[in-house]
Every structure is written in structure tokens, then in C-alpha cells.
């Protein structure tokens, strides 16, 4: 098996590369024998998704030097297919190689500041800035939130063997609370709580217009939009997945409003789609607030002054304000709050009536 699959266009960057590596290798320990290859690599390429690791394997960047009692030194047999489900036996060595021509340089200099909202020995909560991806993917491969956390807790990261794990995700433009586990049992417990909808979530959103009521519930099934040019776009569909969002008016400010939104389900873009469906799209929302063409121009880096004027903000006005959950190790109730992001507060301040004398 060669390094370059025959049908691969080498002018394309590798998918979701976390860090630039020319060659890295890891030896399977006795406790790791009989692990699947993709599960083994997940222990070292810690911030990659399983599908991303499988992509590296399928694209020909992963090699296995198989050891056996007959060949204790191991052998790399090009006739043997390297598959994600391949089992590691007898202390095999796994090698990951990415061509130098496809390397992505990590910017030099100290990591960006990390704002901690809460922590204990099992979990921590950080305040994610808008514009920062939570993990490497697509075009956003460096300076992600999880990489900032890794850099901040570098000694701990080394000591725990990479146990720092995201418990949930936010869109790149969304700011606010992100919960991260420091060890595997805590991570599993929080993930179960999210899956069972036992985590209370409250977002703050700035929307266009002022609702007629002070509170309400949007109960509209959501699914992938069947029209348009953006494949990740969602829409309210009669045959979609059940989706429910409650909202409450916090403040009316001129021609916009600050709402507190609670998603009772966890669908993609749920709050953004539900608010657009009731006639109050989020300020700055390129996909649901203005037009699909604005979203596409932004993806190409071609936003014009007229686009920015129509958007009002350079990102959608959504902030993960509060998370509350039962601690998976202690059983106590934990509530983490992030104040409204400065850019959103500034947007409201600019539209508030000046105080009288």
C-alpha cells in the first residue's frame, strides 16, 4: 500500500488535519491489543472525530508494522489492507504520515487567553469566543478551543494521556459556555446527561423585531432543507425530527429584542431556525437571517459593505448563557453562567435610548 492513493488529488489539503506531522508512530501496549485501529489512533489524535481518523486511514496516511511471534521485529506488508476495523496484535506499531507538501503551519507565539468559568478536578467550563471553532475541522485547523485548552493545561494533558474531552459543541460563530471533561468517567456521565436531555441550556439571542408576546414555545419538527445550495441548512418540515424551543423576552431595544431561549431538543441550528420560523431571525445570521447568497459570499471571503450593513453584526447573535446539570461524580447541582459577550452587549448599547437626566 503506497502513501498516495492513485485517485487522490494531491493539490487538495488532507481532511481535518489536527496538527502538522511528517511522521508519528505509536506502539500498541498489552492493554491495547485487539483494539480496532481507529480506536487506537483516537487515543493519540485526541481532538479528531472517529470519522476523521477513518478518513486518514482510507486516504492512505496510516501504516501498520505488524508483529507476530514469528516476526518479533514486525513487518509492513503492502499486500495487507489497512482498515479502520483492523485489530492490533502482538505490539504492532502504527505509523501516521502526511506529505510535507500538505503540511499546515501552526502560527508561532503564545496561545490565546483562555477564560475559565468554573472547574473542579473532573470537569471545567470555559467561555468560548465567537469566531473560534471548538475543534479542528474543514478550514479551521489551528487555534481551536480544544487546542487552547490543551495548551493551557499542557502538563495536565500530558499527565492524563489526553483525557481532556469536549462534552458538547457550539457553532463557530456562537459564543458562551463550553463544558470539557478532565477524565473519562466524568466525560461519559456528562454525555449521558446530554443524551437524556438532563442538562439545562439557556441561550441569549438578539433577534430582529419585537415579539407581540413576552414568551412562547416553538414546536416545529426540523430536518435538512430540501431546497437551496447550502447542504447544512435546516428547515421546519412536517416529517422532520421533533424539535421544541421555549423563549422569553428579556428586553426590547429599538427594532430588535434580546430573548432567552431554551432548546428542549438538540437539533442542528435549532434556535436559529425556530426564531426565523416565527418571523424573528437572529441578527447577523448569514444563513437564516438575510439570504443564502450572503452565506455563500461569506464562505468565499467576499462579503461586501452592503452585506455587512444588512447583517448588522459580523456573526450571528447567539450566546450560550447558562448550563446546569447534575455532577456525574459528586451528584451536586452545577450551574455555569457566561455573561453576554461584549460584542453583543455593545450592539444593544448602541441601540438603547440614552438615559434621561
N, C-alpha and C positions, 0 to 999 in steps of 0.2 A: 504494500500500500504506500503510495507516494505522498509527499507533503501537499501537492496541489492536485485536487480532483480535476479530471480532464475538462469537465463542463463548467469550471469556476472562472468567472471573470476577475482577474487579479487586480483590476483597477478599482474594484469595489472594496470598501473597508469591511473587516470582519464584523459580524453581528454582535452587538452588545459586549464589546471587549471592556473588561473592568480596568485592567492595568496593563501598561506595555510590558510584554515579556518576550524575550528572544527564545529562551528555553528554560522551563522549570520542570523539575521531576520530584516525585514523592514515592517513597517505599511503603507498600502495604504492610502494616504491623499485624501480629497474630490476631488481635481483636477485630481487624478489618477484613480478614479473609472471608471469602464468599459474599462480600458486598458487591452490589452492582457497580459498574464503572462510573455511571453518572452520580450515584450516591456517594461514592468515594471522593470524586472531584468536588462535590458540593461542600465537603469539609474544608477544602483549601481555597476554592474560588467562592468565598463566602457570600459575596454580595450579588452573585449571579443567580438568576432563576434556574430551576431544573431544565426548563425548555432551552434556555440559553446555553447551558452546558451540553445538552444533547446536540444543539446546533454546532458547537465546536467539534464534537465527535464526528458528526455526519460530514462536516466540511473538511475533514482530514487533518486537523491540527492536533489530534491526540494519538499517542502511540503506547503500546503496552509491551514491555520486555518481560515475557512470561518466564517464570522459574518453575522448575519441577525437580523431584528427587534425582532424576537422571541428568538434568542440566541445572545444577545449583547456581551457575553464573547467569542463567537466563538467556533467552534468545528473542530477537524481534523477527518474527516470521511474516513477511509481506503477504503470504497467502492467507493468513488468518484475518478475518474481518474484525475490525474494532467497532463494537456495537455498544450503545448505552447500557444494554442489559447484560453485557459480558461480566462474568464473575471473576474476581481476583483470587488466585490461588497461590500458595507456597511463596508468599512475599514478593509478588510481582512488582515491578517498577512501572509507574505511569508517567509519561513524558508529555508535556504540552509545549508545542512550538508554534509561534506566529511569525511569519516572514517579516524581516526588518523593514521592507518597503511599506508594510501596512501598520507600522508602529504609530501609536498616538502618544505624543509627548505630554507628560503631566506638567502643568505650569509650575515654575520654581517659586520659592517663597513660602512663608508660614501659612498654615491653614487658616481659613476664615474663622472668625469668632463663632463659638457655639453657645447659644443661650439655653441654659438648663432651667427648667421649670420645677422639676421635682425629681428626687432619686432616693433609692434605698439600695440594699445590697443585691436585690434581684431584678429591679426594673429602674428605668429612668425615662423621663419625659423631656423632650426638647422643643424649642419654639422654631418651627421651620419658616424661613423667609420665603416670600413669593419669588418665583423665578428659579428656585433650586429644585432639581429633581431629587426624589427620595432615594433612588438607587440608579446605577448606570444602566442606560438603555438607549437605543437609537443613536441620535446625535449628541446626547448628553452623557458623556462617558467619564468626565472628570469633575471634581469639586461637587459631588452629590452629597446629600445629607448624611447618608450612612458612611461615606468616606470622611466627612468632617468628624463624625462621632468616633470612627476608628482612629483618626489622628489624635483627637482629644484624649481618648482613653487608650493610648498606644501600649502602655505597659500592661494594663489590664487585658487588652485584646490579645497580647502575646501569652499572658499567663493562662487565660481561659481557653486558648486554642480556637478563638474565633466564635465565641458564644454570643457576641453581640448580634441581635437579630431584630429586624423590623417586625412589629406586631400588626401593622396596617399601613396603608398608603394614602397619600394625598396627591392630587394633580399637581403638576409643576407650578402652576400659577396660584394655587391655593396656599395660604399661609396658616400657621397655627400649630396646635398640639400634635406631636407625633410620639407614640409610645414605642420604646425599644426594650427588649429583654436582655438581661445580662447573663442568663443561663437557661438551659434548655427546658427545664421543668416549668419555669415561670413563663417562657415563651409558649409552650404547649397549653398552659392554663389560660392565658390571655386569648390565644387564638380560639380556643373552645368557647370562651365567653363571647367573642365577636360572632362566631358562627351561630351561637344560640341566641343572639340579639340581647345579651345581658349587659352590654356596655352602653351607657347613656351618652349620646352625642348631641352637642348643640353647636350649630354654626351661626355666625353672623354674616348677613348678606346685605349689600346695598343694591337695591333694585330701582328700575325706572318706574316713576309714578307712585301714587299713594293709594293703597287698597281702600275700598269702601268700608270694610270691616276691620276690627282690631285684631282678629285672629281667624284662623281657618285651618282646614285639612285638605290636602290634595291627595286623592286616592285614584291614581291613574296607572294602569299597567304600562311598563316600559319594555322596549325592545329595540333592536338595531333598526335605524331608519332605512326605509326601502327605496328612497329617492335621494338624489344628491350625489356629490362627488367625494364626500368625506366618509371613509368606511367606518370610523369610530363614532360617528354621530348617532345619538339615540333619539327616540321619539315615543310619544304616547300612542300605544297600539292596543286595540281591543284584545288581541291574542298574545300580548306581551306578558312579562313576569309581574306578579303583584308588587306594587310599589306605593308607599304611603309616606307623606311628609306633612307634619304639622308646622304651622308658622304663627308668629305673634309679632305685631307691630311694636317696635321699640321706640322709634322716633320718625316723624315725618319731617323732612328737610327740603324745603322748596319743592322741586319737581321729582324728588327721589325719596326713598324710605330706607331706614335701617330695620331689617327683620331678624328675629331669632328663629332659626329653622331647625327642626328635629327630624332627621330621617329615621323612620321606623323599620326600613329595609335598607339594604346596601347596594343598590343598583348603580351602575356606571352613570356618572353625571346627573344623579337623581335630582338634587336640589335645583340645578341649573335648568333641567328640562321641565320640572314641575312649575318653577316660577315663570318660565316662558309660556307654559301652557295656560296659566291664569292671567296672562297679559302683563306680567311684571318681570321681564328678563333682567338678569344681573347686569349692572353697569360694567362695561369693559369686556363683556363676553363676546369673543370673536366668532364663536360657532353658533350660539343660540341668540345672541343679543342684537346683532346687526345683519350680517349676511354671510353665507358660506364663502363667498368670494373674498371677503375680508380675511377670513381664517386662512384661506389658501395663499393670499398675498403675504400674510404674516409668516407662514411656513417657509416661503421663499425669501423672506427678509426684504419684502418690497412694500411695506406699509407706507402709505402717503400721508401727508398732513391732514387731508380730508378724512382719512380713515381714523386717525387718532382723535380728531375732533368729534367724530361720530361716536367713538367708543367712550370717550371721557376719561378713561384710565388705560394704562398700557397692559393691564392684566385684569382678569375677571375678579369682581369684588366679593370674594368668598374667603372666610376665615374660620378655621376650626377652633372655636372659642373654649369648649369645655368637653372633657371626657370624665366619666365617673364609672367605677367598676369595683367589683369585689377582688381584693388582692388574692392572687392564686396561691400564695404561700402562707399568708397570715390570716386571711379571711376578713380583714378590716375593709371598710369602705374607703376608697381613694377617690378624690376629686382633684383634677388638674385643670387650671384655668390659664388661658393666654389672653392678655388684653388685646383689644382690636389693634391690628397692625397700623403702624404710623402713617403709611400712605393712604389707607382707608379713612383713618381719623382726619387726616389733612383734607381729603376730598370733602368730607362732611363739614369740617370747619369753614371751608371756603364758601359753603352754601348756606350756612346758618345766618340768621339775621343778627346784626350786631346788637349787643346788649344795650338797653337804654340807660340813661344817666340815673 
